[in-house]
Amino acid sequence: METETYLYPYSAGEAKDRGELALWRASHQANIACKKAIERAIRNHHHGAFLEENCLQSVLQNFGYKRTAWVLANTVQQLDGDSRISGQNQSWASQTYIPPDN
């Protein structure tokens, strides 16, 4: 189960410097799997302009709240300036530190 994979909070470069590249890789792979699960959940639970209330239930069960929130915050940060993302959601996402890719 992916909830058991440690959510590594530093960049790949920092992980290398700390001798923790294996932890970063495992976390990165879990983040990608979580992203794909979120996309699949949205596809399966999207109806017009709305998502079903339990849309993310399976994602949360498999990846936990912490990783799911991390992945969503990263996605929203990457879409900075996208008018489809509300200011409230952009503000929420900006409160999560996502290390630069390096």
Backbone torsions as a table, in degrees:
resi	resn	phi	psi	omega
1	MET	NA	136.0	-174.6
2	GLU	-68.3	-20.4	-179.8
3	THR	-64.4	-16.1	-179.7
4	GLU	-85.1	-12.0	179.4
5	THR	-79.8	126.2	-178.8
6	TYR	-60.7	133.4	176.2
7	LEU	-83.7	101.6	-175.2
8	TYR	-77.8	122.7	-171.6
9	PRO	-92.0	2.3	-175.7
10	TYR	-114.4	167.6	179.5
11	SER	-73.5	167.7	177.2
12	ALA	-61.8	-39.3	178.6
13	GLY	-61.9	-44.1	177.6
14	GLU	-65.6	-39.3	178.8
15	ALA	-61.5	-41.5	178.9
16	LYS	-62.3	-45.9	179.6
17	ASP	-61.8	-32.1	-176.9
18	ARG	-90.7	-2.8	-177.1
19	GLY	71.3	30.1	-176.0
20	GLU	-121.8	29.1	-176.7
21	LEU	-61.2	-34.9	178.8
22	ALA	-63.9	-39.7	176.5
23	LEU	-63.6	-44.0	179.2
24	TRP	-60.9	-45.9	-178.5
25	ARG	-60.6	-46.0	-179.8
26	ALA	-62.2	-42.3	179.1
27	SER	-66.5	-42.3	179.7
28	HIS	-61.6	-43.3	178.3
29	GLN	-63.5	-40.0	177.3
30	ALA	-66.4	-37.1	177.2
31	ASN	-62.3	-42.8	179.3
32	ILE	-65.2	-43.0	178.0
33	ALA	-62.4	-38.9	178.0
34	CYS	-64.5	-44.1	178.1
35	LYS	-57.3	-45.9	-180.0
36	LYS	-65.2	-37.8	178.5
37	ALA	-66.7	-38.4	176.8
38	ILE	-63.4	-46.7	179.3
39	GLU	-60.0	-41.9	179.2
40	ARG	-65.1	-42.3	179.3
41	ALA	-62.9	-40.9	178.6
42	ILE	-64.5	-45.0	178.2
43	ARG	-58.4	-41.4	-175.6
44	ASN	-79.7	-19.7	-174.0
45	HIS	-123.2	17.3	-179.0
46	HIS	-96.2	127.3	179.4
47	HIS	-132.9	99.8	-178.2
48	GLY	68.2	-120.2	-179.0
49	ALA	-99.1	11.7	-174.2
50	PHE	-128.4	152.8	172.5
51	LEU	-108.5	144.5	174.9
52	GLU	-61.8	149.5	-176.3
53	GLU	-57.1	-37.7	-176.8
54	ASN	-94.7	22.4	-174.6
55	CYS	-50.3	-46.3	-174.0
56	LEU	-96.0	6.9	-175.5
57	GLN	-54.6	-48.2	-178.7
58	SER	-68.4	-34.0	177.9
59	VAL	-64.5	-46.5	179.8
60	LEU	-63.5	-37.8	178.5
61	GLN	-66.0	-38.9	-176.5
62	ASN	-83.3	-32.7	-172.8
63	PHE	-117.6	-11.7	-179.0
64	GLY	80.5	162.0	-177.8
65	TYR	-65.5	-44.0	-173.3
66	LYS	-60.1	-50.1	-179.6
67	ARG	-68.0	-41.4	-179.7
68	THR	-60.9	-44.9	178.6
69	ALA	-63.6	-40.5	179.0
70	TRP	-59.6	-48.5	-178.4
71	VAL	-65.4	-42.9	178.5
72	LEU	-64.9	-42.6	178.7
73	ALA	-62.2	-42.2	178.0
74	ASN	-61.5	-44.2	179.9
75	THR	-61.2	-46.7	-179.9
76	VAL	-63.8	-40.4	177.9
77	GLN	-62.4	-38.3	178.9
78	GLN	-67.2	-24.3	-179.9
79	LEU	-97.3	24.2	-179.3
80	ASP	-50.7	129.1	179.4
81	GLY	89.4	-5.9	178.7
82	ASP	-73.7	119.9	-175.2
83	SER	-66.8	-12.8	177.3
84	ARG	-75.5	-16.3	-179.2
85	ILE	-98.1	122.5	-178.1
86	SER	-65.6	155.2	176.0
87	GLY	-59.2	-36.4	178.7
88	GLN	-63.7	-43.0	178.9
89	ASN	-69.3	-37.4	177.2
90	GLN	-64.3	-40.2	178.2
91	SER	-63.8	-43.1	177.6
92	TRP	-59.3	-48.2	-176.6
93	ALA	-63.5	-35.3	-176.9
94	SER	-68.2	-14.7	179.3
95	GLN	-79.2	-9.0	179.8
96	THR	-102.3	124.2	177.0
97	TYR	-77.3	121.3	174.0
98	ILE	-115.7	119.5	-177.7
99	PRO	-66.8	152.4	177.7
100	PRO	-66.4	153.8	176.2
101	ASP	-77.4	111.2	174.6
102	ASN	-157.8	NA	NA
